[in-house]
Amino acid sequence: MSQPRLSFHRLWAVVLKEFIQMKRDRVTFGMMVGIPLMQLMMFGFAINSDPRHLPSAVHLADTGPFARTLVQALRTSDYFQIVHESGSEAESQRLLQLGEVQFVINIPIDFTRRLLRGERPTVLIEADASDPAATGPALNAVAQLANTVFNRDLPGPLAPLQAQNGPVDFRIHAHYNPENITQYNVVPGLMGVVLTMTMVIITGLAITRERERGTMENLLATPVRPFEVMAGKILPYIAVGYIQVSLILVAARFIFHVPMVGSLPLLYAVALLFIAANLAVGITFSTLAKNQLQAVQMAFFFFLPSILLSGFMFPFRGMPNWAQAVGSCLPNTHFLRIVRGILLKGNGLAEITPEIWPLLLFLAVAMTIGVKRYRQTLD
Amino acid sequence: MSAPDFAIDVTGVTKRFGDKTVVDEIALQVRRGEIYGFLGPNGSGKTTFIRMLCGLLTPDAGAGTCLGYDVRTQQAEIKRNVGYMTQKFSYYEDLSIRENLDFVGRIYGIPDRRAAVQRSLDRLGLAKRSHQLAGQLSGGWKQRLALAASLLHSPKLLLLDEPTAGVDPKARREFWDEIHQLAADGLTVLITTHYMDEAERCHRLAYLAYGRLLAGGTLAEVLAAAQLFTWSVAGPDLRALAAALRGRPGVEQVTAFGNTLHVSGRDATGLDATVAALREPRHEWKRIPAGLEDVFIGLMDSAKDNFA
């Protein structure tokens, strides 16, 4: 006489009820639509900072002393941290696309020869400019560097070479966001921020509200199973999450003219994972919170690092190590990289996989805690 | 196995929260089709006991059946066949009456839901208000809605936790007429209340204090078992008389009822002696049968001495 594990009519009953309540609760409904719009407007004007020690790769076709001096000078500028020595153009491209390095510095094969001839050899710096805040200061530093880097290496008869408005010609190739438009970076990032905020708060409230108003007791006295209540509450909000994603994409396309290079279906698919991860956090909070106020407070506790340490507001690489470690535990950090990767770099499934598994891990952990804490009886 | 004519048949039911024993070895048998009144002061464990009956809480000790299902292992079956009306209104205030009933109907998977909801609306006189939000209803209407919702799946046992708190006398009377009608149709009802007039409308009663069952049976049985003797006195200066009576041998309770005092105690000889000593011509003394309220207050006081 045991009960079937899941009943669709009961699940549907909860889903339907949630939608009606969503419709009645004008304030929350307004929040779900208003927050994405408000944040779009507010963060459309981004914050700049001065990140240093950006991971870079060098592609040395010429290993002469001048080339090494140049690399050393870039290093001492504090902006560049040489983490890779790239062997080919293809490898350089891959490093940029995966986001392993921010810059690739290409020293051409005839660098020393042309320098000594006073021909101003060209050094190509390829930058992952999807976040202009991260690359801007470093590229400014390069411009300064060009004039002075060889002052000691070009003494005596070579001194005139110093004069010609810099002996080296730095060419910057800004990939993914050539015009350094901040919105290209911020607007896709907003997707993660908006989803984090609304999904966590709203699910946190949805269950705490039942408890606070006493309706949970009634619900638990019916045959409805805990999983059905939980899933029934989550499903409507997944729909809301998708509306928010679409809203931001439309604004990104038509208001901010953000390029969309990659696959939108892929983005929508990954968004489900991210939405689910946030809903699981919300559910977990709602099992911990005694009332709706506490649920909101907990949500903010989660929201703040998600906005500050995820690479949304400040360049991720500009943060100290501990902050990067905290940021790496947050789903938003990985989702931001996925969204930016897909939209700006045209990344496919293969390129975003390193960011998907942390999301999956997070979802699994949050879901386990949430379901464990959510109990059928009141004991 | 319980006899089939008991809707509730439990023994030794105990529930502890931390080191506080809220329900202490309660045994209860309720016959099918009976209206069983559950009385006791606030915090006496009535609600906790009801929650254990309907599968919301698992007892720490004790065993028994509810509608023939084991209260420890067959909570899912119990939930399907029991209607529970909580002390606090616990339907959705931001849903209309019809939407609330519809939700309940879906949860229980009631066949031909629309018709069932409509019948329920008609029967409880809610049809004209069906589109009103539950949150806008007055106490009496909320109570009707809660009753309609807890009956929608045709339960065999109805558990009512202080259903009439904050409801006006007329609505209370209608509510009780409804309950009697349902019981006549075979529904078993367990109801908690603080109102003595309501207790007197139950077929049988139980009195709970400090988690223990102190008395049980029909109204007459409870009154007889209490062995409480009561005098009524009318006349001038009752306040001075009450002060004089308190603390005298045999006097356990002195309560003012309008223009009379009720003086009661279990020690008939002591009480009679005290009355004889204080008797004055200007007062009119009468021996009256003990009321339920006197009995319960007496039980509560003696329970305090024993357990608190």
Interface residues (C-beta under 8 A of the other chain):
Chain A: M1 S2 Q3 S7 H9 R10 W12 A13 V14 L16 K17 I20 Q21 R24 D25 R213 G214 T215 M216 E217 N218 L219 L220 A221 T222 P223 V224 T377 L378 D379
Chain B: R51 C54 G55 L56 L57 T58 Q74 A76 E77 K79 R80 V82 Y84 T86 K88 F89 S90 Y91 Y92 E93 D94 L95 E99 F103 V104 R106 I107 Y108 G109 L133
